[in-house]
Amino acid sequence: MPAPAPPATKPAPSPRPQPSSTHVAAEDQNGTAYGASDVNATPGESEDPPLAMEAMRAVQILNPSGEVTMPRPTRQRVMCVANQKGGVGKTTTTVNLAVALALHGNRVLVVDLDPQGNASTGLNVPHHAGVPDVYDCLIDQVPMEEVAQAVEGIPNLYCVPATIDLAGAEIELVSVVARESRLGRAIQSFPMEFDYVFIDCPPSLGLLTVNALCAAQEVLIPIQCEYYALEGLNQLLNNINLVKAHLNPALDVSTILLTMYDRRTRLADAVEQDVRNHFGEKVLTSVIPRNVRVSEAPSYGQSVMTYDPGSRGATSYFEAAQEIAERGAKIGVVA
């Protein structure tokens, strides 16, 4: 009988290409950067870090000791979170940065200036019809301390909610004296001292957004890592420059945050490079990836920081908040 043929040998697997990355936000168990541009990443790869690492991150983010682990600014920082394009992560960014800073020793106020009231929802603050809200501050000049509500479970965090009444404020403000500065005066008259005031703007460039730009010292622009997000950026910057020239000389675009970053696409990497080349050091090193936990959290009336503190979304927002705090401590804030 002829000798049996030797078994066929399988070809050796080709090495997996290494991801090209311009930044590293955090790493998973394989050493892959969360925010890295990995066009060869396999869809369906596990997005969860190991349990031990996740638990360690959760404790770090929740900061149960209550210590001041993020430096507090020497002066109050009023930051307007603006972008006239909807769906880029303005409210998500406002809520999660505010919670992260408050959990780590900063006193934070969130002003919900969007009639949809999504920031109020994310902080689990009542904002149904009849609740005193920011509309009362703008139109009836009700003191803001009478409208602000403490956020349950988060020390040092307060929210001025928005109800559907705010939808009519754009029209009612047209005939009001000093209409552009109403919000700024309301914030300045607040008797309690805050380290940060975040103003969540509506997706438009109307009078509400102009009020926010006049009240703020800094503008934080979240930019979705897609082409359409870049299209309206010039118009936003032109409006900011007009407000700066005529109404608020202290206004400055201080922070750019890249959101909804999908490391599997070349487009996200291209958008990131364009933004970094144009804005330079104003762009935070931390990048917010697409993460289902970030989207789920508001349905439970929570930020992702408390909903799933070990998730990548929470880790990324924590790092962004830390970067904002450290930058503020280094460069100071112009009054």
Phi, psi and omega per residue, in radians:
M1 nan 2.460 3.109
P2 -1.202 2.579 -3.141
A3 -1.145 2.463 3.125
P4 -1.113 2.511 -3.128
A5 -1.198 2.471 3.125
P6 -1.132 2.552 -3.130
P7 -1.081 2.533 -3.135
A8 -1.205 2.421 3.140
T9 -1.644 2.436 3.119
K10 -1.372 2.462 3.085
P11 -1.156 2.551 -3.140
A12 -1.143 2.423 3.141
P13 -1.136 2.428 3.121
S14 -1.266 2.502 -3.131
P15 -1.111 2.508 -3.135
R16 -1.254 2.305 3.122
P17 -1.037 2.522 3.128
Q18 -1.419 2.444 3.128
P19 -1.216 2.475 3.022
S20 -1.578 2.254 -3.042
S21 -2.460 2.483 3.045
T22 -1.822 -0.056 3.139
H23 -2.713 2.743 3.075
V24 -2.298 1.974 -3.134
A25 -1.523 -0.767 3.137
A26 -2.919 2.981 -3.088
E27 -2.257 2.586 3.075
D28 -1.679 -2.910 -3.023
Q29 -1.174 -0.316 3.133
N30 -1.708 0.075 3.142
G31 1.419 0.179 -3.133
T32 -1.418 2.292 -3.126
A33 -1.203 2.366 3.141
Y34 -1.062 -0.816 -3.059
G35 -1.629 0.116 -3.042
A36 -1.213 2.677 3.097
S37 -1.508 1.762 -3.118
D38 -2.092 1.597 -3.084
V39 -1.264 -0.242 -3.133
N40 -1.737 0.129 -3.127
A41 -1.072 2.417 -3.124
T42 -1.399 2.161 3.081
P43 -1.016 2.438 3.128
G44 1.599 0.003 3.063
E45 -1.056 2.621 3.135
S46 -1.108 2.281 3.135
E47 -1.719 -0.106 -3.059
D48 -1.643 2.314 3.066
P49 -1.247 2.920 3.114
P50 -1.012 2.664 -3.051
L51 -1.011 -0.717 -3.104
A52 -1.127 -0.757 3.134
M53 -1.180 -0.647 3.127
E54 -1.120 -0.741 3.135
A55 -1.134 -0.688 -3.136
M56 -1.130 -0.726 3.110
R57 -1.163 -0.666 -3.135
A58 -1.071 -0.753 3.125
V59 -1.141 -0.708 3.136
Q60 -1.108 -0.726 -3.090
I61 -1.268 -0.749 -3.104
L62 -1.286 -0.428 3.064
N63 0.860 1.080 -3.066
P64 -1.085 -0.363 -3.139
S65 -1.254 -0.386 3.138
G66 1.346 0.221 -3.135
E67 -1.240 2.718 3.060
V68 -1.428 1.692 -3.083
T69 -1.818 -0.184 3.002
M70 -1.958 2.222 -3.056
P71 -1.039 2.422 3.110
R72 -1.543 2.463 -3.141
P73 -1.211 2.736 3.131
T74 -1.276 -0.423 3.103
R75 -2.364 2.797 3.128
Q76 -1.070 2.329 3.088
R77 -1.874 2.027 3.089
V78 -1.784 1.989 -3.027
M79 -2.041 2.158 3.105
C80 -1.654 2.105 3.132
V81 -1.666 1.832 -2.943
A82 -2.316 2.517 2.952
N83 -3.042 2.131 -3.053
Q84 -1.252 -0.212 3.049
K85 -1.407 2.348 3.107
G86 -1.428 2.744 3.038
G87 1.343 0.337 -3.135
V88 -1.704 -0.094 3.091
G89 1.819 0.419 -3.142
K90 -1.096 -0.932 -3.094
T91 -1.161 -0.761 3.116
T92 -1.030 -0.737 3.126
T93 -1.149 -0.786 3.139
T94 -1.018 -0.887 -3.071
V95 -1.106 -0.842 -3.025
N96 -1.288 -0.632 3.059
L97 -1.163 -0.710 -3.137
A98 -1.095 -0.789 -3.137
V99 -1.141 -0.749 -3.133
A100 -1.060 -0.786 -3.135
L101 -1.182 -0.689 3.141
A102 -1.165 -0.667 3.127
L103 -1.147 -0.347 -3.063
H104 -1.998 0.572 2.892
G105 1.732 0.059 3.129
N106 -1.743 2.599 3.085
R107 -1.640 2.110 -2.931
V108 -2.251 2.423 3.030
L109 -2.115 2.278 3.044
V110 -1.884 2.186 3.068
V111 -1.864 1.961 -3.141
D112 -1.492 1.884 -3.086
L113 -1.882 0.249 3.124
D114 -1.810 2.129 -3.122
P115 -0.975 -0.371 3.101
Q116 -1.209 -0.410 3.066
G117 1.215 0.487 -3.071
N118 -1.213 -0.587 3.103
A119 -1.140 -0.654 3.080
S120 -1.109 -0.700 3.096
T121 -1.105 -0.790 -3.112
G122 -1.115 -0.438 3.112
L123 -1.744 0.079 3.109
N124 1.031 0.728 3.112
V125 -1.810 2.234 -3.133
P126 -1.000 2.320 3.118
H127 -2.565 0.619 3.075
H128 -1.369 2.965 -3.129
A129 -1.005 2.366 -3.129
G130 1.734 -0.274 3.101
V131 -1.368 2.292 3.072
P132 -0.996 2.308 -3.040
D133 -2.477 -3.001 -3.067
V134 -1.140 -0.422 3.064
Y135 -1.009 -0.743 3.135
D136 -1.100 -0.595 3.118
C137 -1.208 -0.702 -3.063
L138 -1.328 -0.775 -3.006
I139 -1.612 -0.800 -3.066
D140 -1.755 0.013 3.118
Q141 0.965 0.667 3.015
V142 -1.203 2.340 3.126
P143 -0.978 2.394 -3.051
M144 -1.134 -0.492 3.135
E145 -1.158 -0.381 3.101
E146 -1.409 -0.244 -3.086
V147 -1.812 -0.557 -3.075
A148 -1.123 2.481 3.120
Q149 -2.128 2.435 3.050
A150 -1.250 2.390 3.138
V151 -1.441 2.171 -3.070
E152 -1.124 2.273 3.052
G153 1.495 -0.148 3.135
I154 -2.101 1.876 -3.138
P155 -1.151 2.579 3.050
N156 1.148 0.335 3.122
L157 -2.119 2.224 -3.139
Y158 -2.218 2.680 -3.123
C159 -2.365 2.345 2.975
V160 -1.719 1.887 -2.997
P161 -1.317 2.920 3.031
A162 -2.160 2.347 3.053
T163 -1.951 3.117 -3.132
I164 -1.117 -0.330 3.093
D165 -0.997 -0.510 -3.073
L166 -1.138 -0.343 -3.130
A167 -1.068 -0.513 3.138
G168 -1.530 -0.086 -3.061
A169 -1.157 -0.588 -3.141
E170 -0.976 -0.761 -3.118
I171 -1.309 -0.741 -3.079
E172 -1.193 -0.502 -3.119
L173 -1.286 -0.316 -3.063
V174 -1.001 -0.708 -3.066
S175 -1.689 0.127 -3.078
V176 -1.539 2.466 3.104
V177 -1.199 2.420 -3.135
A178 0.894 0.839 -3.012
R179 -1.131 -0.512 -3.080
E180 -1.316 -0.342 -3.009
S181 -1.896 0.165 -3.079
R182 -1.097 -0.786 -3.105
L183 -1.174 -0.715 -3.140
G184 -1.049 -0.741 3.129
R185 -1.171 -0.646 3.119
A186 -1.113 -0.714 3.132
I187 -1.204 -0.734 -3.118
Q188 -1.128 -0.526 -3.105
S189 -1.493 -0.026 3.127
F190 -1.156 2.145 -3.047
P191 -1.214 -0.467 -3.124
M192 -1.423 2.430 -3.137
E193 -1.549 2.275 3.100
F194 -2.034 2.617 3.030
D195 -1.411 -0.663 -3.131
Y196 -2.323 2.415 2.957
V197 -2.157 2.038 3.100
F198 -1.809 2.222 3.109
I199 -1.906 1.992 3.131
D200 -1.528 1.964 -3.025
C201 -1.566 2.709 3.023
P202 -1.292 2.818 3.125
P203 -1.384 1.148 3.132
S204 -2.791 3.031 3.095
L205 -2.038 0.639 -3.114
G206 -1.479 -2.843 -3.056
L207 -1.141 -0.534 3.117
L208 -1.140 -0.777 3.116
T209 -1.166 -0.674 3.090
V210 -1.084 -0.704 3.062
N211 -1.030 -0.745 3.131
A212 -1.135 -0.721 3.139
L213 -1.166 -0.574 3.104
C214 -1.297 -0.494 -3.110
A215 -1.439 -0.378 -2.980
A216 -1.627 2.788 2.952
Q217 -1.730 -0.516 -3.054
E218 -2.271 2.635 3.036
V219 -2.015 2.245 3.034
L220 -1.887 2.107 -3.098
I221 -1.943 1.948 2.995
P222 -1.399 2.325 -3.130
I223 -2.158 2.082 3.078
Q224 -1.230 2.454 -3.072
C225 -1.412 1.035 3.068
E226 -2.472 2.777 -3.004
Y227 -1.072 -0.770 -3.076
Y228 -1.025 -0.514 -3.114
A229 -1.155 -0.427 -3.129
L230 -1.479 -0.383 -3.021
E231 -1.059 -0.787 -3.076
G232 -1.570 0.095 -3.052
L233 -1.159 -0.654 3.129
N234 -1.093 -0.690 3.124
Q235 -1.132 -0.721 3.100
L236 -1.085 -0.793 -3.127
L237 -1.136 -0.630 3.081
N238 -1.108 -0.747 3.104
N239 -1.127 -0.703 3.101
I240 -1.069 -0.737 3.135
N241 -1.156 -0.618 3.091
L242 -1.148 -0.767 3.114
V243 -1.106 -0.713 3.141
K244 -1.119 -0.692 -3.090
A245 -1.271 -0.586 -2.984
H246 -1.976 -0.410 -2.995
L247 -2.208 -0.618 -3.018
N248 -2.502 1.464 -3.075
P249 -1.078 -0.371 -3.094
A250 -1.414 -0.119 -3.051
L251 -1.202 2.416 -3.131
D252 -2.594 2.394 2.998
V253 -1.350 1.747 -3.014
S254 -1.703 -0.434 -2.967
T255 -2.481 2.301 3.012
I256 -2.086 2.270 -3.141
L257 -2.150 2.161 3.110
L258 -1.475 2.213 -3.071
T259 -2.127 2.875 3.090
M260 0.933 0.778 -3.098
Y261 -1.389 2.157 3.108
D262 -1.920 1.844 -3.025
R263 -1.191 -0.159 -3.121
R264 -1.485 -0.119 -3.053
T265 -1.976 2.551 3.070
R266 -1.286 -0.504 -3.114
L267 -1.058 -0.760 -3.139
A268 -1.053 -0.712 3.132
D269 -1.163 -0.683 -3.140
A270 -1.167 -0.741 3.112
V271 -1.101 -0.756 3.133
E272 -1.034 -0.787 -3.126
Q273 -1.114 -0.711 3.115
D274 -1.074 -0.795 -3.108
V275 -1.147 -0.769 -3.131
R276 -1.158 -0.651 3.116
N277 -1.158 -0.608 -3.082
H278 -1.422 -0.751 -3.023
F279 -1.762 -0.231 3.072
G280 1.075 -2.222 -3.018
E281 -1.282 -0.157 3.096
K282 -1.220 -0.350 -3.137
V283 -1.424 2.195 3.120
L284 -1.123 2.513 3.059
T285 -1.125 -0.669 3.124
S286 -1.189 2.423 3.135
V287 -2.202 2.428 -3.106
I288 -1.615 2.021 -3.129
P289 -1.411 2.884 2.952
R290 -1.169 2.224 -3.083
N291 -2.626 2.204 -3.046
V292 -1.139 -0.487 3.133
R293 -1.118 -0.607 3.114
V294 -1.104 -0.673 -3.136
S295 -1.323 -0.544 -3.106
E296 -1.306 -0.600 -2.971
A297 -0.944 -0.794 -3.105
P298 -1.062 -0.493 -3.139
S299 -1.186 -0.265 3.072
Y300 -1.829 0.170 -3.121
G301 1.136 0.632 -3.100
Q302 -2.373 2.842 2.903
S303 -1.491 2.864 3.115
V304 -1.192 -0.362 -3.138
M305 -1.107 -0.617 3.140
T306 -1.761 -0.453 -3.125
Y307 -1.226 -0.832 3.110
D308 -2.576 1.379 -3.021
P309 -1.154 -0.241 3.115
G310 -1.619 -0.019 -3.082
S311 -1.341 2.893 3.127
R312 -1.162 -0.630 3.113
G313 -1.049 -0.788 3.126
A314 -1.134 -0.748 3.140
T315 -1.060 -0.753 -3.107
S316 -1.162 -0.756 3.118
Y317 -1.195 -0.611 3.066
F318 -1.059 -0.789 -3.141
E319 -1.162 -0.652 3.099
A320 -1.132 -0.747 3.112
A321 -1.095 -0.715 3.130
Q322 -1.113 -0.690 3.128
E323 -1.153 -0.729 3.101
I324 -1.083 -0.760 -3.137
A325 -1.122 -0.744 -3.116
E326 -1.205 -0.677 3.091
R327 -1.096 -0.764 3.140
G328 -1.097 -0.646 3.131
A329 -1.208 -0.551 -3.097
K330 -1.384 -0.839 -2.997
I331 -1.619 -0.256 -3.081
G332 1.284 3.070 -3.087
V333 -2.259 2.335 3.100
V334 -1.320 2.288 -3.125
A335 -1.195 nan nan
